[in-house]
Amino acid sequence: YLDWAQHQLEKSRPTLLAAFLKNWLSGQLSEPEILEQFDYLGISVPEPFGVSIARLRPDETRAGPGKAWDENLRYDAAGTMAGGLFAGLARGTTGQNLRGDLVVWGGCEPRQAFEAAAASLRSMVDRHLPVNIDLLQGVAQSLEALPQVYEELEDRLKTETRYTNTVQQALEYMQQHLADSELSLMNCAKMLHISPQH
């Protein structure tokens, strides 16, 4: 029975981690509840806590013929890479937030190793997956501070991704209309619903 129960827990772990992550980072759990979930899910993280958020944006130009990658496959591949790269940092744990971003949290000491793991993840994802990756890292000095650090990273990621998407849309528009004599900064800005000064 215990083997079956352990198997069921492992099978449900991604869903349980996502629910825990959502509740924890939205500030809905007290410290005893967080510690209870850590114990239940087998998570052990020393302070300070490091958190990394990676947004994977599909890049169909890199998928190759007959190689469609759905969102789950992209996430699973990047999560596996992150799990290996962050494993040396006090049991780095990966999960997915409600927006579908890859979230990795765990120890962040030594700091150089924490930053190197993120750089390696960027490089591996860029080399092996048909996505563009936006990745940010933060450090919380205590369990209670993690939701605020996470929220700040989410806000920064949202701003940077929005800018990146706008630039990407502008480049696509220019490529499609390169031979068009009507191509201008004004027309490109109009299509993107932004001012030409932007």
Accessible surface in RSA format (square Angstrom, percent):
REM  Atomic radii and reference values for relative SASA: ProtOr
REM  Chains: A
REM  Algorithm: Lee & Richards
REM  Probe-radius: 1.40
REM  Slices: 20
REM RES _ NUM      All-atoms   Total-Side   Main-Chain    Non-polar    All polar
REM                ABS   REL    ABS   REL    ABS   REL    ABS   REL    ABS   REL
RES TYR A   1   195.11  91.1 145.92  83.0  49.19 128.0 112.26  84.4  82.85 102.1
RES LEU A   2   144.73  80.6 138.94  99.4   5.80  14.6 139.22  97.8   5.51  14.8
RES ASP A   3   125.96  88.2 118.44 117.9   7.52  17.8  37.57  88.4  88.39  88.2
RES TRP A   4   144.90  58.1 137.65  66.6   7.25  17.0 124.65  66.5  20.25  32.9
RES ALA A   5    33.92  31.2  27.58  42.6   6.34  14.4  29.43  41.4   4.48  11.9
RES GLN A   6    96.42  53.9  93.47  68.3   2.95   7.0  43.20  91.9  53.22  40.4
RES HIS A   7   107.40  58.7 101.92  70.8   5.49  14.0  69.20  71.3  38.21  44.5
RES GLN A   8    51.71  28.9  50.97  37.3   0.74   1.8  19.35  41.2  32.37  24.5
RES LEU A   9    36.04  20.1  30.66  21.9   5.38  13.5  35.43  24.9   0.61   1.7
RES GLU A  10    88.26  50.7  77.49  58.6  10.77  25.6  39.16  75.8  49.09  40.1
RES LYS A  11   135.07  65.9 106.88  65.6  28.20  67.1  75.39  67.9  59.68  63.6
RES SER A  12    46.73  39.5  42.06  56.1   4.66  10.7  20.00  42.6  26.72  37.4
RES ARG A  13    49.22  20.7  49.22  25.1   0.00   0.0  11.56  15.8  37.66  22.8
RES PRO A  14    86.15  62.8  75.84  69.1  10.31  37.5  81.32  67.1   4.83  30.0
RES THR A  15   101.33  72.1  95.44  96.8   5.89  14.0  67.76  91.0  33.56  50.7
RES LEU A  16    58.89  32.8  56.77  40.6   2.11   5.3  57.10  40.1   1.79   4.8
RES LEU A  17     6.37   3.5   6.37   4.6   0.01   0.0   6.37   4.5   0.01   0.0
RES ALA A  18    28.83  26.5  27.26  42.1   1.57   3.6  27.60  38.9   1.23   3.3
RES ALA A  19    48.15  44.3  42.55  65.7   5.60  12.7  47.78  67.3   0.37   1.0
RES PHE A  20     5.84   2.9   0.80   0.5   5.04  13.1   5.06   3.1   0.78   2.2
RES LEU A  21     2.32   1.3   2.31   1.7   0.02   0.0   2.31   1.6   0.02   0.0
RES LYS A  22    91.76  44.8  80.24  49.2  11.53  27.4  51.15  46.0  40.62  43.3
RES ASN A  23    42.77  29.5  42.77  41.3   0.00   0.0   1.42   3.4  41.35  40.0
RES TRP A  24     1.15   0.5   0.59   0.3   0.57   1.3   0.45   0.2   0.70   1.1
RES LEU A  25    16.57   9.2   5.06   3.6  11.51  28.9   6.13   4.3  10.44  28.1
RES SER A  26    67.03  56.6  29.82  39.8  37.21  85.7  42.38  90.2  24.65  34.5
RES GLY A  27    52.93  65.3   0.00   N/A  52.93  65.3  22.12  60.7  30.81  69.0
RES GLN A  28   115.76  64.7  84.27  61.6  31.48  75.0  36.51  77.7  79.24  60.1
RES LEU A  29    40.78  22.7  25.57  18.3  15.21  38.2  27.11  19.0  13.66  36.8
RES SER A  30    56.09  47.4  42.67  56.9  13.43  30.9  47.90 102.0   8.19  11.5
RES GLU A  31    73.58  42.2  65.95  49.9   7.63  18.2  17.49  33.8  56.09  45.8
RES PRO A  32    96.84  70.6  87.31  79.6   9.54  34.7  92.09  76.0   4.75  29.5
RES GLU A  33    80.07  46.0  78.57  59.4   1.50   3.6  28.47  55.1  51.60  42.1
RES ILE A  34     9.32   5.3   9.32   6.9   0.00   0.0   9.32   6.7   0.00   0.0
RES LEU A  35    90.84  50.6  85.54  61.2   5.30  13.3  85.89  60.3   4.95  13.3
RES GLU A  36   117.55  67.5 108.50  82.1   9.05  21.5  41.04  79.4  76.51  62.5
RES GLN A  37    55.92  31.3  55.92  40.9   0.00   0.0   6.91  14.7  49.01  37.2
RES PHE A  38    13.53   6.8  13.48   8.3   0.05   0.1  13.48   8.2   0.05   0.2
RES ASP A  39   122.01  85.5 101.32 100.8  20.69  48.9  26.15  61.5  95.87  95.6
RES TYR A  40   121.47  56.7 104.78  59.6  16.68  43.4  80.25  60.3  41.22  50.8
RES LEU A  41     6.31   3.5   0.40   0.3   5.91  14.8   2.61   1.8   3.70  10.0
RES GLY A  42    32.51  40.1   0.00   N/A  32.51  40.1  32.16  88.3   0.35   0.8
RES ILE A  43     9.09   5.2   0.05   0.0   9.04  21.8   0.79   0.6   8.30  22.5
RES SER A  44    62.28  52.6  56.61  75.6   5.67  13.1  27.12  57.7  35.16  49.3
RES VAL A  45    17.92  11.8   0.00   0.0  17.92  43.2   0.92   0.8  16.99  46.1
RES PRO A  46    67.55  49.2  57.10  52.0  10.46  38.0  66.99  55.3   0.56   3.5
RES GLU A  47   100.78  57.9  73.72  55.8  27.07  64.4  25.86  50.0  74.92  61.2
RES PRO A  48    25.74  18.8  24.88  22.7   0.86   3.1  24.90  20.6   0.83   5.2
RES PHE A  49     5.04   2.5   5.04   3.1   0.00   0.0   5.04   3.1   0.00   0.0
RES GLY A  50     0.37   0.5   0.00   N/A   0.37   0.5   0.00   0.0   0.37   0.8
RES VAL A  51     0.98   0.6   0.98   0.9   0.00   0.0   0.98   0.8   0.00   0.0
RES SER A  52     1.58   1.3   1.12   1.5   0.46   1.1   1.17   2.5   0.41   0.6
RES ILE A  53     0.06   0.0   0.06   0.0   0.00   0.0   0.06   0.0   0.00   0.0
RES ALA A  54     1.84   1.7   1.75   2.7   0.09   0.2   1.75   2.5   0.09   0.2
RES ARG A  55    35.93  15.1  35.93  18.3   0.00   0.0  20.34  27.8  15.58   9.4
RES LEU A  56    29.24  16.3  10.03   7.2  19.20  48.3  10.03   7.0  19.20  51.7
RES ARG A  57    29.52  12.4  29.24  14.9   0.28   0.7  19.32  26.4  10.20   6.2
RES PRO A  58    62.45  45.5  49.63  45.2  12.82  46.6  49.63  41.0  12.82  79.7
RES ASP A  59    22.50  15.8  20.03  19.9   2.47   5.8   3.25   7.6  19.25  19.2
RES GLU A  60   124.11  71.3 106.52  80.6  17.59  41.9  66.19 128.0  57.92  47.3
RES THR A  61   128.16  91.2  90.08  91.3  38.09  90.8  88.43 118.8  39.73  60.1
RES ARG A  62    88.35  37.1  59.77  30.5  28.58  68.0  48.34  66.1  40.01  24.2
RES ALA A  63    11.57  10.6   7.93  12.2   3.64   8.3   8.31  11.7   3.26   8.6
RES GLY A  64    36.22  44.7   0.00   N/A  36.22  44.7  25.62  70.3  10.60  23.7
RES PRO A  65   133.41  97.2 108.86  99.2  24.55  89.3 120.85  99.8  12.56  78.1
RES GLY A  66    90.83 112.0   0.00   N/A  90.83 112.0  44.85 123.1  45.97 103.0
RES LYS A  67   128.89  62.9 120.31  73.8   8.58  20.4  70.82  63.7  58.07  61.9
RES ALA A  68    97.22  89.4  69.42 107.1  27.80  63.2  73.04 102.9  24.18  64.1
RES TRP A  69    64.72  26.0  53.34  25.8  11.38  26.7  45.61  24.3  19.11  31.0
RES ASP A  70    87.78  61.5  76.26  75.9  11.52  27.2  46.27 108.9  41.51  41.4
RES GLU A  71    98.21  56.4  93.78  71.0   4.43  10.5  33.00  63.8  65.21  53.2
RES ASN A  72    98.37  67.8  97.82  94.5   0.55   1.3  18.71  45.0  79.65  77.0
RES LEU A  73    88.21  49.1  85.63  61.3   2.58   6.5  87.67  61.6   0.54   1.4
RES ARG A  74    25.96  10.9  25.96  13.2   0.00   0.0   1.11   1.5  24.85  15.1
RES TYR A  75    33.56  15.7  33.41  19.0   0.16   0.4  22.34  16.8  11.22  13.8
RES ASP A  76    79.38  55.6  74.94  74.6   4.44  10.5  25.28  59.5  54.10  54.0
RES ALA A  77    24.20  22.3  14.02  21.6  10.18  23.2  23.02  32.4   1.18   3.1
RES ALA A  78     0.06   0.1   0.06   0.1   0.00   0.0   0.06   0.1   0.00   0.0
RES GLY A  79     9.20  11.3   0.00   N/A   9.20  11.3   7.11  19.5   2.10   4.7
RES THR A  80   108.04  76.8  92.32  93.6  15.72  37.5  74.28  99.8  33.76  51.0
RES MET A  81    29.98  15.5  22.68  15.0   7.30  17.4  29.00  24.7   0.98   1.3
RES ALA A  82     0.00   0.0   0.00   0.0   0.00   0.0   0.00   0.0   0.00   0.0
RES GLY A  83    25.74  31.7   0.00   N/A  25.74  31.7  20.68  56.7   5.07  11.3
RES GLY A  84    56.80  70.0   0.00   N/A  56.80  70.0  37.01 101.6  19.79  44.3
RES LEU A  85    55.16  30.7  35.91  25.7  19.24  48.4  38.92  27.3  16.23  43.7
RES PHE A  86     5.01   2.5   5.01   3.1   0.00   0.0   5.01   3.0   0.00   0.0
RES ALA A  87    59.19  54.4  43.05  66.4  16.14  36.7  45.23  63.7  13.96  37.0
RES GLY A  88    75.71  93.4   0.00   N/A  75.71  93.4  42.62 116.9  33.10  74.1
RES LEU A  89     8.68   4.8   7.69   5.5   0.99   2.5   8.68   6.1   0.00   0.0
RES ALA A  90    40.67  37.4  19.67  30.4  21.00  47.8  35.04  49.3   5.63  14.9
RES ARG A  91   133.42  56.0 126.04  64.3   7.37  17.6  56.74  77.5  76.68  46.5
RES GLY A  92    18.90  23.3   0.00   N/A  18.90  23.3   1.22   3.4  17.67  39.6
RES THR A  93    12.01   8.5   8.34   8.5   3.67   8.8   5.66   7.6   6.34   9.6
RES THR A  94    32.74  23.3  24.47  24.8   8.27  19.7   0.83   1.1  31.91  48.2
RES GLY A  95     3.63   4.5   0.00   N/A   3.63   4.5   3.63  10.0   0.00   0.0
RES GLN A  96    39.88  22.3  37.53  27.4   2.34   5.6  10.78  22.9  29.10  22.1
RES ASN A  97    17.06  11.8   8.47   8.2   8.58  20.7  10.85  26.1   6.20   6.0
RES LEU A  98   137.34  76.5 102.32  73.2  35.01  88.0 105.63  74.2  31.70  85.3
RES ARG A  99   140.06  58.8 104.95  53.5  35.10  83.6  44.83  61.3  95.22  57.7
RES GLY A 100    21.12  26.0   0.00   N/A  21.12  26.0   8.57  23.5  12.55  28.1
RES ASP A 101     3.17   2.2   2.98   3.0   0.18   0.4   0.18   0.4   2.98   3.0
RES LEU A 102     0.64   0.4   0.07   0.1   0.57   1.4   0.07   0.1   0.57   1.5
RES VAL A 103     0.00   0.0   0.00   0.0   0.00   0.0   0.00   0.0   0.00   0.0
RES VAL A 104     4.01   2.6   3.30   3.0   0.70   1.7   3.30   2.9   0.70   1.9
RES TRP A 105     1.99   0.8   1.20   0.6   0.80   1.9   1.99   1.1   0.00   0.0
RES GLY A 106     4.52   5.6   0.00   N/A   4.52   5.6   2.19   6.0   2.34   5.2
RES GLY A 107     4.54   5.6   0.00   N/A   4.54   5.6   2.71   7.4   1.83   4.1
RES CYS A 108     0.36   0.3   0.00   0.0   0.36   0.8   0.00   0.0   0.36   0.4
RES GLU A 109    91.42  52.5  73.78  55.8  17.64  42.0  45.27  87.6  46.16  37.7
RES PRO A 110    82.78  60.3  78.32  71.4   4.46  16.2  82.75  68.3   0.03   0.2
RES ARG A 111    84.00  35.3  82.52  42.1   1.49   3.5  35.66  48.7  48.35  29.3
RES GLN A 112   136.34  76.2 131.35  96.0   4.99  11.9  65.32 139.0  71.02  53.9
RES ALA A 113    40.10  36.9  30.16  46.5   9.95  22.6  36.41  51.3   3.70   9.8
RES PHE A 114     6.30   3.2   6.30   3.9   0.00   0.0   6.30   3.8   0.00   0.0
RES GLU A 115    97.67  56.1  92.99  70.4   4.68  11.1  32.18  62.2  65.50  53.5
RES ALA A 116    55.09  50.6  47.67  73.6   7.41  16.9  54.01  76.1   1.07   2.8
RES ALA A 117     7.50   6.9   2.46   3.8   5.04  11.5   6.88   9.7   0.62   1.6
RES ALA A 118     1.89   1.7   1.89   2.9   0.00   0.0   1.89   2.7   0.00   0.0
RES ALA A 119    54.37  50.0  48.44  74.8   5.93  13.5  49.80  70.1   4.58  12.1
RES SER A 120    44.61  37.7  38.79  51.8   5.82  13.4  12.67  27.0  31.95  44.8
RES LEU A 121     0.54   0.3   0.54   0.4   0.00   0.0   0.54   0.4   0.00   0.0
RES ARG A 122    99.02  41.6  98.39  50.2   0.63   1.5  40.90  55.9  58.12  35.2
RES SER A 123    54.55  46.1  44.61  59.5   9.94  22.9  31.62  67.3  22.93  32.1
RES MET A 124    58.10  30.1  58.10  38.4   0.00   0.0  49.63  42.2   8.47  11.2
RES VAL A 125     0.00   0.0   0.00   0.0   0.00   0.0   0.00   0.0   0.00   0.0
RES ASP A 126    83.42  58.4  76.72  76.4   6.70  15.8  12.75  30.0  70.66  70.5
RES ARG A 127   156.09  65.5 121.91  62.1  34.17  81.4  65.03  88.9  91.06  55.2
RES HIS A 128   103.31  56.5  80.58  56.0  22.73  58.2  54.30  56.0  49.01  57.0
RES LEU A 129     5.76   3.2   2.52   1.8   3.24   8.1   4.84   3.4   0.92   2.5
RES PRO A 130    10.05   7.3   6.84   6.2   3.20  11.6   7.89   6.5   2.16  13.4
RES VAL A 131     0.22   0.1   0.00   0.0   0.22   0.5   0.00   0.0   0.22   0.6
RES ASN A 132    41.52  28.6  38.36  37.1   3.16   7.6  11.56  27.8  29.96  29.0
RES ILE A 133    27.63  15.7   7.94   5.9  19.68  47.4   7.94   5.7  19.68  53.4
RES ASP A 134    22.59  15.8  17.89  17.8   4.70  11.1   7.48  17.6  15.11  15.1
RES LEU A 135     7.51   4.2   0.42   0.3   7.09  17.8   0.42   0.3   7.09  19.1
RES LEU A 136    18.14  10.1  16.32  11.7   1.82   4.6  18.14  12.7   0.00   0.0
RES GLN A 137    42.46  23.7  21.38  15.6  21.08  50.2  13.10  27.9  29.35  22.3
RES GLY A 138    12.96  16.0   0.00   N/A  12.96  16.0  12.96  35.6   0.00   0.0
RES VAL A 139    37.80  24.9  17.16  15.5  20.64  49.7  17.16  14.9  20.64  56.0
RES ALA A 140     0.93   0.9   0.00   0.0   0.93   2.1   0.93   1.3   0.00   0.0
RES GLN A 141   120.58  67.4 108.78  79.5  11.80  28.1  61.47 130.8  59.11  44.8
RES SER A 142    32.43  27.4  32.43  43.3   0.00   0.0  22.57  48.1   9.86  13.8
RES LEU A 143     5.14   2.9   4.83   3.5   0.31   0.8   4.83   3.4   0.31   0.8
RES GLU A 144   112.29  64.5  88.08  66.6  24.21  57.6  70.57 136.5  41.72  34.1
RES ALA A 145    34.10  31.4  28.10  43.4   6.00  13.7  33.96  47.8   0.14   0.4
RES LEU A 146     1.35   0.8   1.35   1.0   0.00   0.0   1.35   0.9   0.00   0.0
RES PRO A 147    27.05  19.7  26.23  23.9   0.82   3.0  26.56  21.9   0.49   3.1
RES GLN A 148   119.18  66.6 113.14  82.7   6.04  14.4  36.42  77.5  82.76  62.8
RES VAL A 149    24.71  16.3  24.57  22.2   0.14   0.3  24.57  21.4   0.14   0.4
RES TYR A 150    21.36  10.0  21.36  12.2   0.00   0.0  17.27  13.0   4.09   5.0
RES GLU A 151   109.49  62.9 108.13  81.8   1.36   3.2  27.52  53.2  81.97  66.9
RES GLU A 152    90.77  52.1  88.06  66.6   2.70   6.4  40.84  79.0  49.92  40.8
RES LEU A 153     5.51   3.1   5.49   3.9   0.01   0.0   5.51   3.9   0.00   0.0
RES GLU A 154     9.13   5.2   8.76   6.6   0.37   0.9   8.18  15.8   0.95   0.8
RES ASP A 155    72.31  50.7  69.98  69.7   2.33   5.5  27.41  64.5  44.91  44.8
RES ARG A 156   116.12  48.8 112.35  57.3   3.77   9.0  54.93  75.1  61.19  37.1
RES LEU A 157     0.17   0.1   0.17   0.1   0.00   0.0   0.17   0.1   0.00   0.0
RES LYS A 158    87.90  42.9  86.61  53.1   1.29   3.1  48.66  43.8  39.24  41.8
RES THR A 159    77.66  55.2  76.64  77.7   1.02   2.4  56.66  76.1  21.00  31.7
RES GLU A 160    76.08  43.7  73.23  55.4   2.84   6.8  34.68  67.1  41.39  33.8
RES THR A 161     9.34   6.6   9.34   9.5   0.00   0.0   9.34  12.6   0.00   0.0
RES ARG A 162   141.23  59.3 136.96  69.8   4.27  10.2  64.16  87.7  77.07  46.7
RES TYR A 163   132.40  61.8 128.18  72.9   4.22  11.0  90.35  67.9  42.05  51.8
RES THR A 164    41.25  29.3  38.74  39.3   2.51   6.0  26.14  35.1  15.10  22.8
RES ASN A 165    57.64  39.7  56.78  54.9   0.86   2.1  17.19  41.4  40.45  39.1
RES THR A 166    25.24  18.0  24.85  25.2   0.39   0.9   7.27   9.8  17.97  27.2
RES VAL A 167    59.04  38.8  57.05  51.7   1.98   4.8  59.03  51.3   0.01   0.0
RES GLN A 168    57.08  31.9  55.42  40.5   1.66   4.0  24.68  52.5  32.40  24.6
RES GLN A 169    93.33  52.2  91.27  66.7   2.06   4.9  22.52  47.9  70.80  53.7
RES ALA A 170    17.90  16.5  17.90  27.6   0.00   0.0  17.90  25.2   0.00   0.0
RES LEU A 171    95.79  53.3  95.46  68.3   0.33   0.8  95.46  67.0   0.33   0.9
RES GLU A 172    79.77  45.8  79.01  59.8   0.76   1.8  28.49  55.1  51.28  41.9
RES TYR A 173    32.86  15.3  30.52  17.4   2.34   6.1  14.01  10.5  18.85  23.2
RES MET A 174    72.49  37.5  72.39  47.9   0.10   0.2  35.43  30.1  37.06  49.1
RES GLN A 175   139.72  78.1 120.05  87.7  19.67  46.8  38.51  82.0 101.22  76.8
RES GLN A 176   140.18  78.4 102.12  74.6  38.06  90.6  41.16  87.6  99.02  75.1
RES HIS A 177    55.42  30.3  53.28  37.0   2.14   5.5  27.27  28.1  28.15  32.8
RES LEU A 178   135.21  75.3 116.64  83.4  18.57  46.7 116.64  81.9  18.57  50.0
RES ALA A 179   110.05 101.2  69.03 106.5  41.02  93.3  81.08 114.2  28.97  76.7
RES ASP A 180    59.03  41.4  43.09  42.9  15.94  37.7  19.37  45.6  39.66  39.6
RES SER A 181   112.07  94.7  70.56  94.2  41.52  95.6  58.84 125.3  53.23  74.6
RES GLU A 182   117.70  67.6 110.97  84.0   6.73  16.0  43.87  84.9  73.83  60.3
RES LEU A 183    52.26  29.1  29.96  21.4  22.30  56.1  30.99  21.8  21.27  57.2
RES SER A 184    48.16  40.7  36.81  49.1  11.35  26.2  44.21  94.1   3.95   5.5
RES LEU A 185   125.78  70.0 112.20  80.3  13.58  34.1 116.71  82.0   9.07  24.4
RES MET A 186   123.15  63.8 121.01  80.1   2.14   5.1 101.99  86.7  21.16  28.0
RES ASN A 187    48.76  33.6  45.73  44.2   3.03   7.3   7.06  17.0  41.70  40.3
RES CYS A 188    10.44   7.9  10.44  11.6   0.00   0.0   3.15   8.0   7.29   7.9
RES ALA A 189     4.30   4.0   2.49   3.8   1.81   4.1   3.98   5.6   0.32   0.8
RES LYS A 190   157.03  76.6 144.76  88.8  12.27  29.2  95.50  86.0  61.53  65.5
RES MET A 191    78.82  40.8  60.62  40.1  18.20  43.3  44.00  37.4  34.82  46.1
RES LEU A 192    21.46  11.9   4.50   3.2  16.96  42.6   7.19   5.1  14.26  38.4
RES HIS A 193   168.09  91.9 133.81  93.0  34.28  87.7 100.16 103.2  67.92  79.0
RES ILE A 194    57.13  32.5  38.25  28.5  18.89  45.5  48.17  34.7   8.97  24.3
RES SER A 195    57.64  48.7  45.47  60.7  12.16  28.0  39.00  83.1  18.64  26.1
RES PRO A 196    40.12  29.2  28.57  26.0  11.55  42.0  29.54  24.4  10.58  65.7
RES GLN A 197   161.05  90.1 123.92  90.6  37.13  88.4  70.50 150.1  90.54  68.7
RES HIS A 198   130.86  71.5  76.87  53.4  54.00 138.1  68.85  71.0  62.02  72.2
END  Absolute sums over single chains surface
CHAIN  1 A    11557.6       9498.5       2059.0       6573.4       4984.2
END  Absolute sums over all chains
TOTAL         11557.6       9498.5       2059.0       6573.4       4984.2
